[in-house]
């Protein structure tokens, strides 16, 4: 009954929530695991079976979502500008947020 085929889980990683199925790639906040290592998500908010039926709380607590770290990287740079008109004031700097890309391997 609880096969990973077509099962949908909503997991929480840090302060973000992701809707995942097997084979999905997600970008989360950086984790300290090296590339190729396995990670598991223990905070599962809700889950749906292959008939889109919400699973009961006791079955959700026994679910485990595992994935593999594919790569670490940075998003594109964004420019942050502070500006005050007619005051000859402008400050500019950039920011590149890091991420870890994970492939969801199984939902069991």
Secondary structure, DSSP 8 states (H G I E B T S, - for coil): ---STT-EEEEEETTEEEEE-TT-EEEES--S--TT-EEEE--EEEEE-TT--B--HHHHHH--EEEEEEEEEE---EEEEEEETTTTEEEEEEE--EEEEEEEEEE-
